[in-house]
Amino acid sequence: MRRIYLKSGLGDETYGPPFMFQANYEEARLESAVQEAREGAFSAVDSLLAKTAVDPRAIDVLIVTCGSFSPTPSLSSLIVNRYKLRPDVKAYNLSGMGCSSGVLSIDLAAKILRHSGDVRYALVVISESIGLNWYFGDNRSMLVTNCIFRVGCAAALLTNEGARRPAAKFEIVHSLRTHHGADDRAYRAAIQEEDDKGNTGFALTKDLIRAAATNLREHIKILAPRVLPPSQLISYAWSALVSALSRGDVKPAVPDFTTSFEHICIHTGGKAVIEQVGRVLGLSDEATEPARMSLHRFGNTSSSLVFYELAYFEAKRRIEKGDRVWMLAFGTGFKVGSLVWKSLRSSREGEEEEDNPWNDCILRYPVSAG
């Protein structure tokens, strides 16, 4: 199997009020949304290329994802133009995939690298824009997004070249994406639509928490055999058998994923989502700390959220060489995505990274975020 290595960067413009580039909040303008995208993406990619010393023209594949903003020309064209990438670069622009698209885009890049012998570098830019998506109505299920969503951006460079390993921080071990859109309630759990007055917004329905819990269980049924130690697999198989014999009266026990991972970056969709994931997986407050603190500090940065959690671990100097990291994210549609990383070095090594967004406040965390 080809080994995929990662070096990442995060944008400087990671939080702040919606329409941070607009003087008038009631005039959502395309120009402001494009500037919003530029600020985050260019900052993240500039930092990434500086740290890796990779020439932009060496990039073979470009994947850009943004859940709620899809201009013409595309955001991937914006990156190609800015960094003067080669004419034969394979560019992909992903939109409308929700908060899981960061994980899904890494999964896509890894699969391209594994199956394409002539591809050396894949650049992934993971962003979100809210400049054109402020909801001006009074539907409570749509107003929630105004409260918790914020701008965020991350960039990652993946390679299968062993020679670049010294510069890499993580190796991707497993990736999994599952789609549960065949279930109508899951499909409509989080959806962009108009209210009864014609105002467009993103509705987070009462089915969202149920969809997250139900589809997470389905997701981990597939993931568990790939990552759990034999003792946990045997215990899980036995509980599943008991559940089957009871015809569903007894629910199968959820395996202890902390036996497989030293660090877990779970979906920072909101307080209720974090709590529900914690209950389903049986996680302690310590395990969900990065998700809760990221929500407190940056809000829900959508597709890039799990990378802000990873930055939290790094700022706290908690990652050691050989540690395994599980990234778990949900997306509209309804999708669940997982990435499993192996750390190639300790976060205690070297100088503190200047672009870590936690640098100015990490000593204050964790805080009580009740």
Secondary structure, 3 states (H helix, E strand, C coil): CCCEEEEEEECCCCCCCCCCCCCCCCCCCHHHHHHHHHHHHHHHHHHHHHHHCCCHHHCCEEEEEECCCCCCCCHHHHHHHHHCCCCCCEEEEEECCHHHHHHHHHHHHHHHHHHCCCCCEEEEEEEECCCCCCCCCCCHHHHHHHHHECCEEEEEEEECCHHHHHHCCEEEEEEEEEECCCCHHHHCCEEEEECCCCCEEEEECCHHHHHHHHHHHHHHHHHHHHHCCHHHHHHHHHHHHHHHHCCCCCCCCCCCHHHCCCEEECCCCCHHHHHHHHHHHCCCHHHHHHHHHHHHHHCECHHHHHHHHHHHHHHCCCCCCCCEEEEEEEECCCEEEEEEEEECCCCCCCCCCCCCCCCCCHHHCCCCCC
